[in-house]
Amino acid sequence: MLTIGKRDASGTTASEADHQPRVAVGEEGGVLGCAFSGIWTTRTVALIDADMRKIEKRNGFKTLALDLSKIEKIDTAGAWLIDRLVSAFEKKNVEVRMQGQSEIAAILLDAVGEAVRREPESGPARPPNIVIRALEAVGRRVYEMRDDFFASMNILGATIRGAQMKLGRGHAVNPAAIFNQIDRMGVGAIPVVVLMSAIVGAIVAQQGAYQLSYFGADIFVVDLVGVLILRELGVLMTAIMIAGRSGSAITAEIGSMKMREEVDALKVIGLNPIGVLVFPRLVALVIALPCLTIIANFAALGGGIVAAWLYSDIPPAAFIDRLRVAIDLSTIFAGLIKAPFMAMIIGTIASVEGMKVGGSAESLGQHVTASVVKSIFVVIILDGLFAMFYAAIEF
């Protein structure tokens, strides 16, 4: 038959009262002794708190001796109460001796003591001024650029190593995968490249014709369109469109495979994921971008021919005759030489960002955006470096 003990006014049963926390105090020859017993837990320590505070106020002792052998159960609340007593006497330069503690009690006392003695954190730190924040942002970007550079070099090295320079479906280099990527990145991009390039070429010719008409030099619009398109705008506009179209696709494809742990699966079956995933896309970009640049040049010149005919009354035959005088092979190759380098940059940055994708859709979106922005930024920087290099060698 189940018997329920009666509770006193404080709500404590008779069985619980037998195990209430107690402390027996004695003093002898400058030594204050305290023997603890009972259950020292969160529910019971309030009963002994007042007695512990009275002991903490006692003075005139050189040593405090604590006996914990009779403690039946203890948790962090009880350990904190005992640690508070120890700290109070340590501040009075009293030697504290402790004995009889169980393994659990020793661990709790050490943990509580360490937490209590830890220096309290100051209030919320004031944010640094705008100059410090700006410099901090610049420093973070520099370190990110360094990490991206090392990751890009790792991608390039692992691509070449993982490819193994062997052909066939059983090896890392699969011609079918390369041609498939060329079809997607090159052939599939022809309509948008032709449309955008023709519009840009027409705008350049229209604006040039409008300004040159003030000086009666309408015919020089051909020189303007030919040199600007073939040396700069043709390859630059194509690279920007490929960065937004194919670069984002590469990052999204590799990133989604990373999220679904397909990249780890490739490692498990003994394949180099960089050689398998990155190499075909990189080769396809290096082949497709120069071809798209040639198509873009023709489209932009076609748009320029139409605009010059409409705004400056320059017939197509006269435009083409003047174009032969305005440009030469160096003008054509000055733009085409840049294309493979821009393709390598776009593919490498897109692959690096794809490999950095975490396990969330938000991470995928952030890295796709970063891939496009970084690719366009670096492509424009590379175009400027080529322009300075050409000027230095008078090319």
WOMOZI-V335277 format. One record per residue. N is the residue number from 0. RES is the residue in one letter. SS is DSSP state (@ for helix, = for strand, . for the rest). OMEGA is omega in whole degrees, -180 to 180 (NA if undefined). D_CENTER is the distance of its C-alpha to the mean C-alpha in Angstrom with 1 decimal. Layout:
n & res & ss & omega & d_center
N & RES & SS & OMEGA & D_CENTER
N & RES & SS & OMEGA & D_CENTER
//
This chain:
n & res & ss & omega & d_center
0 & M & . & -176 & 65.8
1 & L & . & -180 & 62.7
2 & T & . & 180 & 63.6
3 & I & . & -179 & 61.5
4 & G & . & 178 & 62.1
5 & K & . & -180 & 63.3
6 & R & = & 176 & 60.9
7 & D & . & -177 & 62.2
8 & A & . & -179 & 61.6
9 & S & . & 179 & 58.1
10 & G & . & -178 & 57.1
11 & T & . & 179 & 57.2
12 & T & = & -179 & 59.1
13 & A & @ & -180 & 61.8
14 & S & @ & 178 & 59.7
15 & E & @ & -179 & 56.7
16 & A & @ & 179 & 59.1
17 & D & . & -177 & 60.1
18 & H & . & 178 & 56.5
19 & Q & . & 179 & 55.7
20 & P & . & 180 & 54.2
21 & R & = & 175 & 56.9
22 & V & = & 177 & 57.3
23 & A & = & -174 & 60.5
24 & V & = & 175 & 61.1
25 & G & = & 180 & 63.6
26 & E & = & -178 & 64.3
27 & E & = & 174 & 66.3
28 & G & . & 178 & 66.7
29 & G & . & 179 & 63.7
30 & V & = & 176 & 61.5
31 & L & = & -179 & 60.0
32 & G & = & 179 & 59.4
33 & C & = & 178 & 57.3
34 & A & = & -177 & 57.4
35 & F & = & 179 & 54.9
36 & S & = & 178 & 55.6
37 & G & = & -178 & 54.6
38 & I & = & -178 & 51.3
39 & W & = & 180 & 48.7
40 & T & . & -177 & 46.1
41 & T & . & -176 & 44.6
42 & R & . & -173 & 47.5
43 & T & . & -173 & 50.2
44 & V & @ & 179 & 49.1
45 & A & @ & -179 & 50.3
46 & L & @ & -176 & 53.8
47 & I & . & -174 & 53.7
48 & D & @ & -178 & 51.6
49 & A & @ & 179 & 54.7
50 & D & @ & 180 & 56.4
51 & M & @ & 180 & 53.4
52 & R & @ & 177 & 53.3
53 & K & @ & 179 & 57.0
54 & I & @ & -178 & 56.5
55 & E & @ & -177 & 53.7
56 & K & . & -177 & 56.2
57 & R & . & -177 & 58.8
58 & N & . & 175 & 59.5
59 & G & . & -179 & 61.8
60 & F & . & 178 & 60.3
61 & K & . & -176 & 59.0
62 & T & = & 174 & 57.4
63 & L & = & -179 & 55.6
64 & A & = & -178 & 56.1
65 & L & = & 178 & 54.0
66 & D & = & -177 & 55.0
67 & L & = & -173 & 52.4
68 & S & = & -176 & 54.2
69 & K & = & 179 & 55.6
70 & I & = & -177 & 52.3
71 & E & = & -179 & 51.9
72 & K & = & -178 & 48.4
73 & I & = & 174 & 45.8
74 & D & . & -174 & 42.3
75 & T & @ & 179 & 40.0
76 & A & @ & 178 & 42.4
77 & G & @ & 178 & 45.3
78 & A & @ & 179 & 43.5
79 & W & @ & 180 & 42.4
80 & L & @ & 179 & 46.1
81 & I & @ & 180 & 47.3
82 & D & @ & 177 & 44.6
83 & R & @ & 177 & 45.6
84 & L & @ & 179 & 49.2
85 & V & @ & -179 & 48.1
86 & S & @ & -179 & 46.1
87 & A & @ & -180 & 49.1
88 & F & @ & 176 & 51.5
89 & E & @ & 177 & 49.1
90 & K & @ & 177 & 49.0
91 & K & . & -179 & 52.8
92 & N & . & 177 & 52.6
93 & V & . & 178 & 54.0
94 & E & = & -178 & 53.4
95 & V & = & 176 & 51.9
96 & R & = & -177 & 52.8
97 & M & = & -179 & 51.3
98 & Q & = & 174 & 52.7
99 & G & . & -178 & 52.9
100 & Q & . & 177 & 49.3
101 & S & . & -179 & 47.9
102 & E & @ & 179 & 44.7
103 & I & @ & 179 & 42.9
104 & A & @ & 179 & 44.4
105 & A & @ & 179 & 43.4
106 & I & @ & -180 & 39.7
107 & L & @ & -180 & 39.7
108 & L & @ & 178 & 41.5
109 & D & @ & -178 & 39.1
110 & A & @ & -180 & 36.0
111 & V & @ & 179 & 37.6
112 & G & @ & 179 & 38.9
113 & E & @ & -180 & 35.5
114 & A & @ & -178 & 33.9
115 & V & @ & -176 & 36.9
116 & R & @ & 178 & 37.0
117 & R & . & -178 & 33.4
118 & E & . & -180 & 33.2
119 & P & . & 179 & 32.5
120 & E & . & 177 & 29.4
121 & S & . & -179 & 30.3
122 & G & . & -179 & 29.8
123 & P & . & -177 & 26.7
124 & A & . & 178 & 25.6
125 & R & . & 179 & 26.3
126 & P & . & 179 & 23.3
127 & P & . & -178 & 23.6
128 & N & . & -172 & 25.2
129 & I & @ & 180 & 23.6
130 & V & @ & 179 & 24.0
131 & I & @ & 179 & 22.1
132 & R & @ & 179 & 19.3
133 & A & @ & 179 & 19.3
134 & L & @ & 177 & 19.4
135 & E & @ & 179 & 16.6
136 & A & @ & 178 & 14.4
137 & V & @ & 179 & 15.7
138 & G & @ & 178 & 15.1
139 & R & @ & 180 & 11.4
140 & R & @ & 178 & 11.2
141 & V & @ & 179 & 13.6
142 & Y & @ & 177 & 11.7
143 & E & @ & 177 & 8.6
144 & M & @ & 178 & 11.5
145 & R & @ & -180 & 13.0
146 & D & @ & 179 & 10.2
147 & D & @ & 179 & 10.1
148 & F & @ & 179 & 13.9
149 & F & @ & 178 & 14.3
150 & A & @ & 178 & 12.3
151 & S & @ & 178 & 14.5
152 & M & @ & 177 & 17.6
153 & N & @ & 178 & 16.9
154 & I & @ & -179 & 16.7
155 & L & @ & -179 & 19.9
156 & G & @ & -180 & 21.7
157 & A & @ & 178 & 21.0
158 & T & @ & -180 & 22.0
159 & I & @ & -179 & 25.3
160 & R & @ & -178 & 25.9
161 & G & @ & 180 & 25.1
162 & A & @ & 176 & 27.3
163 & Q & . & 177 & 30.3
164 & M & . & 178 & 32.2
165 & K & . & -179 & 34.2
166 & L & = & 177 & 35.1
167 & G & . & -177 & 35.9
168 & R & . & -179 & 34.5
169 & G & . & -178 & 34.4
170 & H & . & -174 & 32.1
171 & A & . & -179 & 28.6
172 & V & = & -180 & 29.9
173 & N & . & -178 & 31.3
174 & P & @ & -180 & 33.1
175 & A & @ & 179 & 33.1
176 & A & @ & 180 & 29.3
177 & I & @ & -180 & 29.2
178 & F & @ & 176 & 31.9
179 & N & @ & 178 & 30.3
180 & Q & @ & 177 & 27.1
181 & I & @ & 179 & 29.4
182 & D & @ & -178 & 31.2
183 & R & @ & -174 & 28.1
184 & M & @ & -176 & 26.4
185 & G & . & -177 & 29.6
186 & V & @ & -179 & 32.6
187 & G & @ & -178 & 30.7
188 & A & @ & -176 & 29.4
189 & I & @ & -177 & 33.0
190 & P & @ & -177 & 34.1
191 & V & @ & 179 & 31.3
192 & V & @ & 179 & 31.4
193 & V & @ & -178 & 35.1
194 & L & @ & -178 & 35.2
195 & M & @ & -179 & 32.7
196 & S & @ & 179 & 34.2
197 & A & @ & 179 & 37.7
198 & I & @ & -180 & 36.9
199 & V & @ & 178 & 35.2
200 & G & @ & 179 & 38.2
201 & A & @ & 180 & 40.7
202 & I & @ & 179 & 39.0
203 & V & @ & -180 & 39.2
204 & A & @ & -179 & 42.8
205 & Q & @ & 179 & 43.8
206 & Q & @ & 178 & 42.4
207 & G & @ & 179 & 43.9
208 & A & @ & -179 & 47.2
209 & Y & @ & -178 & 47.3
210 & Q & @ & -177 & 46.8
211 & L & @ & -180 & 49.0
212 & S & @ & 178 & 51.9
213 & Y & @ & -177 & 52.7
214 & F & @ & -179 & 53.7
215 & G & . & -177 & 55.3
216 & A & . & -177 & 52.8
217 & D & @ & -176 & 51.7
218 & I & @ & -179 & 51.8
219 & F & @ & 174 & 49.1
220 & V & @ & 177 & 46.6
221 & V & @ & 178 & 46.7
222 & D & @ & -179 & 45.6
223 & L & @ & -178 & 42.8
224 & V & @ & -177 & 41.5
225 & G & @ & -177 & 42.0
226 & V & @ & -176 & 40.4
227 & L & @ & -179 & 37.5
228 & I & @ & -173 & 36.6
229 & L & @ & -178 & 37.2
230 & R & @ & -170 & 35.6
231 & E & @ & -166 & 32.6
232 & L & @ & -178 & 32.1
233 & G & @ & -178 & 32.7
234 & V & @ & -178 & 30.0
235 & L & @ & 179 & 27.6
236 & M & @ & 178 & 28.0
237 & T & @ & -180 & 27.8
238 & A & @ & 179 & 24.5
239 & I & @ & 179 & 23.0
240 & M & @ & 178 & 24.4
241 & I & @ & 177 & 23.2
242 & A & @ & 179 & 19.6
243 & G & @ & -176 & 19.8
244 & R & @ & -174 & 21.8
245 & S & @ & 179 & 21.0
246 & G & @ & 178 & 17.5
247 & S & @ & 179 & 16.2
248 & A & @ & 179 & 18.5
249 & I & @ & 180 & 17.2
250 & T & @ & -179 & 13.5
251 & A & @ & -179 & 15.0
252 & E & @ & -179 & 17.4
253 & I & @ & 180 & 15.3
254 & G & @ & 179 & 12.6
255 & S & @ & 175 & 15.6
256 & M & @ & 177 & 17.2
257 & K & @ & -180 & 14.2
258 & M & @ & -179 & 14.5
259 & R & . & 176 & 18.2
260 & E & . & 176 & 18.1
261 & E & @ & 177 & 20.1
262 & V & @ & 177 & 18.2
263 & D & @ & 178 & 19.3
264 & A & @ & 177 & 22.7
265 & L & @ & 178 & 23.1
266 & K & @ & -178 & 22.6
267 & V & @ & -178 & 25.2
268 & I & . & 171 & 27.7
269 & G & . & 179 & 27.4
270 & L & . & 175 & 25.6
271 & N & . & -175 & 22.8
272 & P & @ & 180 & 20.2
273 & I & @ & 178 & 19.1
274 & G & @ & -178 & 22.8
275 & V & @ & -173 & 23.5
276 & L & @ & -172 & 20.7
277 & V & @ & -173 & 19.8
278 & F & @ & 180 & 23.2
279 & P & @ & -179 & 25.2
280 & R & @ & -180 & 22.7
281 & L & @ & 178 & 22.6
282 & V & @ & 180 & 26.4
283 & A & @ & 178 & 26.9
284 & L & @ & -179 & 25.0
285 & V & @ & 178 & 26.9
286 & I & @ & -172 & 30.1
287 & A & @ & -174 & 29.5
288 & L & @ & 175 & 28.3
289 & P & @ & 179 & 31.5
290 & C & @ & 178 & 33.6
291 & L & @ & 178 & 32.0
292 & T & @ & 178 & 32.4
293 & I & @ & 178 & 36.1
294 & I & @ & 180 & 36.4
295 & A & @ & 178 & 34.6
296 & N & @ & 180 & 37.0
297 & F & @ & -179 & 40.0
298 & A & @ & -180 & 38.8
299 & A & @ & 177 & 38.2
300 & L & @ & 176 & 41.6
301 & G & @ & 176 & 43.2
302 & G & @ & 177 & 41.8
303 & G & @ & 178 & 43.0
304 & I & @ & -180 & 46.4
305 & V & @ & -179 & 46.8
306 & A & @ & 179 & 45.8
307 & A & @ & 178 & 48.1
308 & W & @ & -177 & 50.9
309 & L & @ & -172 & 50.6
310 & Y & @ & -177 & 50.1
311 & S & @ & -179 & 51.9
312 & D & . & 176 & 54.4
313 & I & . & -179 & 53.3
314 & P & . & -179 & 54.2
315 & P & @ & -179 & 51.9
316 & A & @ & 178 & 54.4
317 & A & @ & 178 & 54.5
318 & F & @ & -178 & 50.7
319 & I & @ & 178 & 50.5
320 & D & @ & 179 & 53.3
321 & R & @ & -179 & 51.6
322 & L & @ & 178 & 48.3
323 & R & @ & 179 & 50.0
324 & V & @ & -172 & 51.0
325 & A & @ & -174 & 47.7
326 & I & . & 172 & 45.4
327 & D & . & -178 & 45.7
328 & L & @ & 180 & 43.8
329 & S & @ & 178 & 41.7
330 & T & @ & -179 & 40.4
331 & I & @ & -176 & 39.4
332 & F & @ & 178 & 37.8
333 & A & @ & 177 & 36.0
334 & G & @ & -176 & 33.7
335 & L & @ & -180 & 33.6
336 & I & @ & -178 & 32.6
337 & K & @ & -169 & 29.2
338 & A & @ & -180 & 28.4
339 & P & @ & 179 & 27.5
340 & F & @ & 178 & 25.2
341 & M & @ & 177 & 23.4
342 & A & @ & 178 & 23.2
343 & M & @ & -179 & 21.6
344 & I & @ & -179 & 19.0
345 & I & @ & -179 & 18.2
346 & G & @ & -178 & 18.3
347 & T & @ & -180 & 16.2
348 & I & @ & 179 & 13.3
349 & A & @ & 180 & 13.6
350 & S & @ & 178 & 13.7
351 & V & @ & 180 & 10.7
352 & E & @ & 178 & 8.5
353 & G & @ & 179 & 10.7
354 & M & @ & -179 & 10.4
355 & K & . & -177 & 6.6
356 & V & . & 178 & 7.8
357 & G & . & -175 & 8.6
358 & G & . & -177 & 12.1
359 & S & . & 177 & 12.4
360 & A & @ & 178 & 13.5
361 & E & @ & 178 & 11.5
362 & S & @ & 179 & 8.2
363 & L & @ & 179 & 10.4
364 & G & @ & -180 & 11.6
365 & Q & @ & -177 & 8.5
366 & H & @ & 173 & 7.7
367 & V & @ & 177 & 11.5
368 & T & @ & 180 & 11.8
369 & A & @ & 180 & 9.5
370 & S & @ & -179 & 11.5
371 & V & @ & -177 & 14.7
372 & V & @ & -179 & 14.2
373 & K & @ & -179 & 13.2
374 & S & @ & -180 & 15.9
375 & I & @ & -180 & 18.5
376 & F & @ & -177 & 17.8
377 & V & @ & 178 & 18.2
378 & V & @ & 179 & 21.1
379 & I & @ & 177 & 22.9
380 & I & @ & 179 & 22.5
381 & L & @ & 178 & 23.9
382 & D & @ & 177 & 26.7
383 & G & @ & 178 & 27.6
384 & L & @ & 177 & 27.7
385 & F & @ & 180 & 30.0
386 & A & @ & 178 & 32.2
387 & M & @ & 179 & 32.7
388 & F & @ & 178 & 33.3
389 & Y & @ & 178 & 35.9
390 & A & @ & -178 & 37.5
391 & A & @ & -179 & 37.9
392 & I & @ & 179 & 39.5
393 & E & . & -179 & 41.4
394 & F & . & NA & 40.2
//
